[in-house]
Amino acid sequence: MPKKLSKQPTFTGSTPTAVPSILSDGQPLPRVVVFDLDYTLWPFWVDTHVYPPLRANADHSACTDKIGETFAFYDDVPSVLHGLARAGVRIAVASRTHAPDLGREMLKLLHVPPASSVLAEENGSVEGGAASSSSSSSSNNNSKKDKTRKAIEFFDAGLEIYPSSKIRHFEALAKRTGIPYTEMLFFDDESRNRDTESLGVTMWLVRDGVTWSEVVDGIKEWRRRRGI
């Protein structure tokens, strides 16, 4: 029986989101945040609910498939990607989907709007994980980066998208990045993937898609396990 579509709204880009203070409080952050895809970044199984070919809408905020169904990220995902990246956290994907090519295509077709349109920063930049002391320099740097980007470009720590165990995905990520498992935070919607914690990874179980609240709680748990 196909999983129900999520009740959480998908991305509309209508209201900028405030960056949580946990990204700029001076305390350690995970060096890599890893996301599952299905029911974590988006509310569907890409190998079950999506029928290619795909076509993006005008602003690439959503895709439509062969039968006219529309697919997009969960609402907070674009701001989460920007917020983590600007805090100096690397981002990766670990997905065991049986449609890896379709998953990658979706990440290319779905675009993330400029940070200025999805982040409402009230107390300065979160560049590098702390508020910048040079607003002029920060503004110049951010203006160069403040453009619409393909979602796939945010995953600088790697894309492990293929049928396998999440253990194998993380082994590949660790080999590629050289980052210890204890410095990784993993968001996934399936409790069976807690087996990754045998490696030293911290996994945070997402119940209905990634939100800023889930990200904050995950970081708190990662810190708790490190005695911070």
Secondary structure in CASP SS format (residue, H / E / C, confidence):
PFRMAT SS
TARGET T0000
AUTHOR 0000-0000-0000
METHOD secondary structure of the structure
MODEL  1
M C 1.00
P C 1.00
K C 1.00
K C 1.00
L C 1.00
S C 1.00
K C 1.00
Q C 1.00
P C 1.00
T E 1.00
F C 1.00
T C 1.00
G C 1.00
S C 1.00
T C 1.00
P C 1.00
T E 1.00
A E 1.00
V C 1.00
P C 1.00
S H 1.00
I H 1.00
L H 1.00
S C 1.00
D C 1.00
G C 1.00
Q C 1.00
P C 1.00
L C 1.00
P C 1.00
R C 1.00
V E 1.00
V E 1.00
V E 1.00
F E 1.00
D C 1.00
L C 1.00
D E 1.00
Y C 1.00
T C 1.00
L C 1.00
W E 1.00
P C 1.00
F C 1.00
W C 1.00
V C 1.00
D C 1.00
T C 1.00
H C 1.00
V C 1.00
Y C 1.00
P C 1.00
P C 1.00
L C 1.00
R E 1.00
A E 1.00
N C 1.00
A C 1.00
D C 1.00
H C 1.00
S C 1.00
A C 1.00
C E 1.00
T E 1.00
D C 1.00
K C 1.00
I C 1.00
G C 1.00
E C 1.00
T E 1.00
F E 1.00
A C 1.00
F C 1.00
Y E 1.00
D C 1.00
D C 1.00
V H 1.00
P H 1.00
S H 1.00
V H 1.00
L H 1.00
H H 1.00
G H 1.00
L H 1.00
A H 1.00
R H 1.00
A C 1.00
G C 1.00
V C 1.00
R E 1.00
I E 1.00
A E 1.00
V E 1.00
A E 1.00
S E 1.00
R C 1.00
T C 1.00
H C 1.00
A C 1.00
P H 1.00
D H 1.00
L H 1.00
G H 1.00
R H 1.00
E H 1.00
M H 1.00
L H 1.00
K H 1.00
L H 1.00
L C 1.00
H E 1.00
V E 1.00
P C 1.00
P C 1.00
A H 1.00
S H 1.00
S H 1.00
V H 1.00
L E 1.00
A E 1.00
E C 1.00
E C 1.00
N C 1.00
G C 1.00
S C 1.00
V C 1.00
E H 1.00
G H 1.00
G H 1.00
A C 1.00
A C 1.00
S C 1.00
S C 1.00
S C 1.00
S H 1.00
S H 1.00
S H 1.00
S H 1.00
S H 1.00
N H 1.00
N H 1.00
N H 1.00
S H 1.00
K H 1.00
K H 1.00
D C 1.00
K C 1.00
T C 1.00
R E 1.00
K E 1.00
A H 1.00
I H 1.00
E H 1.00
F H 1.00
F C 1.00
D C 1.00
A C 1.00
G E 1.00
L E 1.00
E E 1.00
I E 1.00
Y C 1.00
P C 1.00
S C 1.00
S C 1.00
K H 1.00
I H 1.00
R H 1.00
H H 1.00
F H 1.00
E H 1.00
A H 1.00
L H 1.00
A H 1.00
K H 1.00
R H 1.00
T H 1.00
G C 1.00
I C 1.00
P C 1.00
Y H 1.00
T H 1.00
E H 1.00
M E 1.00
L E 1.00
F E 1.00
F E 1.00
D E 1.00
D C 1.00
E C 1.00
S H 1.00
R H 1.00
N H 1.00
R H 1.00
D H 1.00
T H 1.00
E H 1.00
S H 1.00
L H 1.00
G C 1.00
V C 1.00
T E 1.00
M E 1.00
W E 1.00
L E 1.00
V C 1.00
R C 1.00
D C 1.00
G C 1.00
V C 1.00
T C 1.00
W H 1.00
S H 1.00
E H 1.00
V H 1.00
V H 1.00
D H 1.00
G H 1.00
I H 1.00
K H 1.00
E H 1.00
W H 1.00
R H 1.00
R H 1.00
R H 1.00
R C 1.00
G C 1.00
I C 1.00
END
